[in-house]
Amino acid sequence: MVEHLGGGVLILRHLGTPYTSMEPGHNDQEVNRKSGIAYAAAFTLFACVAAFTGIGWLLDRWLGTGPFLLVLGLVIGAAAGFYEFVKLTAKLS
């Protein structure tokens, strides 16, 4: 149902029972499990890149090697993060 309040403002209201499942036999526990795995995979990718880049930056400052170890940390972090991302997302199927 759509209500017009004037001034171009519309309000949409839901009529009937709330929509709770996408298909018959919908399993909320399975959706929650898959959502958790997906969030963990994304967070792991981010954390690996951030951690290895930070370690590279700290080592560059300590050793005075310029951006070399920062870039190396970024590459290693991306590779490790992508590996873990693929490993975790393989559990989704």
CORBELKA-V891918 format. One record per residue. N is the residue number from 1. OMEGA is omega in radians with two decimals (* if undefined). NEAR is the number of other C-alpha atoms within 12 Angstrom. Layout:
N_OMEGA_NEAR, N_OMEGA_NEAR
This chain:
1_-3.14_10, 2_3.08_11, 3_3.11_12, 4_-3.10_12, 5_-3.11_10, 6_3.13_8, 7_3.12_7, 8_-3.12_8, 9_3.10_10, 10_3.05_12, 11_3.08_13, 12_3.12_11, 13_3.13_12, 14_3.10_11, 15_3.09_9, 16_-3.09_8, 17_3.12_8, 18_3.12_9, 19_-3.05_10, 20_-3.11_12, 21_-3.10_12, 22_-3.10_11, 23_3.09_9, 24_-3.14_9, 25_-3.12_10, 26_-3.09_12, 27_-3.12_14, 28_3.14_15, 29_3.13_11, 30_3.10_15, 31_3.11_16, 32_3.13_14, 33_-3.12_18, 34_3.10_20, 35_3.11_18, 36_3.11_19, 37_-3.14_24, 38_3.11_24, 39_3.12_19, 40_3.14_24, 41_3.14_27, 42_3.13_23, 43_3.13_20, 44_3.10_28, 45_3.13_29, 46_-3.08_23, 47_3.11_24, 48_3.14_28, 49_-3.12_30, 50_-3.10_24, 51_-3.11_24, 52_3.07_27, 53_3.09_29, 54_3.11_24, 55_3.10_26, 56_3.11_28, 57_3.13_24, 58_3.11_21, 59_3.07_21, 60_3.12_20, 61_-3.09_16, 62_-3.07_14, 63_-3.13_15, 64_-3.06_14, 65_3.13_16, 66_-3.05_16, 67_-3.05_21, 68_-3.09_20, 69_3.05_25, 70_3.12_28, 71_3.10_24, 72_3.09_23, 73_3.10_27, 74_-3.12_28, 75_3.13_22, 76_3.11_24, 77_3.11_29, 78_3.12_25, 79_3.13_21, 80_3.13_25, 81_3.12_30, 82_3.09_24, 83_3.12_20, 84_3.11_26, 85_3.14_28, 86_-3.14_22, 87_-3.14_20, 88_-3.12_25, 89_3.06_24, 90_3.12_14, 91_-3.09_18, 92_-3.08_20, 93_*_13
